[in-house]
Amino acid sequence: MIRIHHAKGTRSMRLIWLCEELALPYELAPVDFTPAGRAKPEWRRISPTGKVPAIHDGEFSMFESGAIVEYLLERYGKGRLRPAPGTPDSGLYLQWGWFAEATFARPLGDIAQHTVVRPEAQRIPAVVEDAKLRTQVCLDALEAAVPGGRYLLDSGFTAADIMMGYPVFLARRFGVLTPANYPNVNAYLARLETHPAFIKSQQ
Ligand SMILES: N[C@@H](CCC(=O)N[C@@H](CS)C(=O)NCC(=O)O)C(=O)O
């Protein structure tokens, strides 16, 4: 049984979403997402930097949401939700999955740190303003990639869309994506939100 260490509204939603799409059985282990909870030695043994998510798959445990997505696909995917390795489509799949976490989620992480995660005395408003500009550059890139709200790959929905759903969702939560800007990204998010597996991931 896969155990997903989960806190609502965090990247653990990617793993719930993936397991739901693949119809994999899983259970949720709630994480205490307070600063004290993330610092607890028992949580640091599972996630050394205290971040969410992590999983257990039997006795095996790992952290980093994108790596967990790939591991679950390798182990249980049976070729679903990702193109065949070594193909150009696989290159695009990797490009967008990495972009979602390594590029797009970075400024959003800065906004999160300086609006909700850190104690108020440690928040720097100028960091938030700069991070919003960097988020817009990523939204510009995505706007061009999902005309009419299509999925990232011509072949259809893949786990790259699961990776991307999280920063798009955060961009909306932080008010950088609004109903009035980025029509293609809004249509893309609306499309993702029709997935029953996405709805389950919001628990
Ligand atoms: N690259 C990591 C990022 C993990 C991450 O930053 N998680 C956030 C929640 S979505 C977190 O735990 N933030 C608290 C912190 O930074 O201490 C991943 O994809 O798992």
The ligand as a Tripos MOL2 file, in Angstrom:
@<TRIPOS>MOLECULE
LIG
   20    19     1     0     0
SMALL
NO_CHARGES

@<TRIPOS>ATOM
      1 N1         10.7650   20.3260   -4.8360 N.3       1 LIG1
      2 C1         10.0570   19.8680   -3.6670 C.3       1 LIG1
      3 C2          9.4340   21.0730   -2.9770 C.3       1 LIG1
      4 C3          8.7180   20.7070   -1.6990 C.3       1 LIG1
      5 C4          8.0870   21.9340   -1.0320 C.2       1 LIG1
      6 O1          8.6130   23.0710   -1.1050 O.2       1 LIG1
      7 N2          6.9630   21.6980   -0.3470 N.am      1 LIG1
      8 C5          6.2890   22.7780    0.3390 C.3       1 LIG1
      9 C6          4.7920   22.4960    0.4060 C.3       1 LIG1
     10 S1          4.0920   22.3970   -1.2310 S.3       1 LIG1
     11 C7          6.7950   22.8420    1.7770 C.2       1 LIG1
     12 O2          6.9240   21.8220    2.4150 O.2       1 LIG1
     13 N3          7.0410   24.0670    2.2730 N.am      1 LIG1
     14 C8          7.5030   24.2820    3.6090 C.3       1 LIG1
     15 C9          8.9550   24.6200    3.6820 C.2       1 LIG1
     16 O3          9.4970   25.0940    2.6690 O.co2     1 LIG1
     17 O4          9.5280   24.4510    4.7360 O.co2     1 LIG1
     18 C10         8.9990   18.8460   -4.1110 C.2       1 LIG1
     19 O5          8.5560   18.9280   -5.2700 O.co2     1 LIG1
     20 O6          8.6230   17.9570   -3.3370 O.co2     1 LIG1
@<TRIPOS>BOND
     1     1     2 1
     2     2     3 1
     3     2    18 1
     4     3     4 1
     5     4     5 1
     6     5     6 2
     7     5     7 1
     8     7     8 1
     9     8     9 1
    10     8    11 1
    11     9    10 1
    12    11    12 2
    13    11    13 1
    14    13    14 1
    15    14    15 1
    16    15    16 2
    17    15    17 1
    18    18    19 2
    19    18    20 1
@<TRIPOS>SUBSTRUCTURE
     1 LIG1         1 GROUP 0 **** ****
